Amino acid sequence: MKEKSMQEHTVRYRPDRSKPEPRMSDMAQNMSEDEVMRRAADDPDMPDILAPDFWDHAEIVSPASKNQITLRLDAELLDWFKAGGKGYQTRINAVLRSYVKAQKKAAE
């Protein structure tokens, strides 16, 4: 009896680009900043992510520049990152950065 090779299949869903993006209602466009904030605060699904003084202590940080290179990766590895959608190169960069940080910490 022959074994069937098991192949993983990646299914990607893309938005239907033929349909226009939903537009913001006239009411929403005309809301003041205070009204938007009040409604957001009243929304039970709105998470309380930021402390009220968050922006008072926030610091602007510019992203580090990146170098464009050619990198050969295993097809399975690349497919796995791409299956996560847009930003797969950024995720690969984050994984590599995490690895380097762990190696540096282990060397200390």
C-alpha positions in Angstrom: 0.0 0.0 0.0 1.5 3.3 -1.1 1.6 6.2 1.4 0.0 9.4 0.1 2.2 12.4 0.7 0.7 14.9 3.0 0.8 18.4 1.6 -0.2 21.4 3.6 -2.5 23.8 1.8 -2.5 27.5 2.5 -5.9 29.2 2.1 -5.8 32.9 1.7 -8.8 35.2 1.8 -8.6 38.5 0.1 -11.1 41.3 0.3 -13.2 41.8 -2.8 -11.5 44.9 -4.3 -14.3 45.4 -6.8 -16.6 46.7 -4.0 -16.0 50.2 -2.7 -14.8 50.6 0.9 -17.5 51.6 3.3 -17.6 55.4 3.7 -17.9 57.1 7.0 -21.4 58.5 7.6 -22.0 62.2 7.5 -22.8 62.1 11.2 -19.4 60.5 12.0 -17.5 62.9 9.8 -19.1 65.9 11.5 -18.4 64.7 15.1 -16.1 66.7 17.3 -13.0 65.1 18.8 -14.7 65.3 22.2 -17.8 63.5 20.9 -15.7 60.7 19.4 -13.8 60.3 22.7 -17.0 60.3 24.7 -18.6 57.7 22.5 -15.5 55.5 22.6 -15.4 55.8 26.4 -19.1 54.7 26.6 -18.5 51.7 24.3 -18.3 48.5 26.5 -16.2 46.8 23.8 -13.6 49.6 23.9 -10.6 48.3 25.8 -8.9 50.6 28.3 -5.5 50.5 26.6 -3.9 53.8 27.3 -3.6 55.6 30.6 -5.1 59.1 30.5 -1.6 60.7 30.7 0.0 58.3 28.1 0.7 61.0 25.5 2.2 63.3 28.2 5.1 60.8 28.6 5.2 59.3 25.1 8.5 59.6 23.2 8.8 59.7 19.4 11.1 56.9 18.2 12.1 56.7 14.6 12.3 53.1 13.2 15.8 51.8 12.5 16.7 51.8 8.9 16.7 48.5 7.1 19.0 47.2 4.4 17.5 45.4 1.4 19.1 42.0 0.7 18.5 38.8 -1.1 17.9 36.0 1.3 17.2 32.3 0.4 14.7 30.7 2.7 13.1 27.2 2.7 9.8 27.3 0.8 7.9 25.8 3.7 9.3 28.5 6.1 8.5 31.4 3.7 5.0 30.0 3.1 4.4 29.8 6.9 5.3 33.5 7.3 3.3 34.6 4.2 0.2 32.7 5.5 0.1 35.3 8.3 -0.7 38.0 5.7 0.7 41.4 5.0 3.8 42.2 7.0 5.5 38.8 6.7 8.9 40.4 6.1 8.5 42.5 9.3 7.6 39.3 11.2 10.7 37.5 9.8 12.8 40.5 10.9 11.2 40.4 14.4 12.0 36.7 14.8 15.6 37.2 13.7 15.9 40.2 16.1 14.5 38.1 19.0 17.0 35.3 18.2 20.0 37.8 18.2 18.8 39.3 21.4 18.6 35.9 23.1 22.1 35.0 21.8 23.5 38.2 23.2 21.8 37.6 26.5 23.1 34.0 26.7 26.7 35.3 25.9 26.6 37.7 28.9 
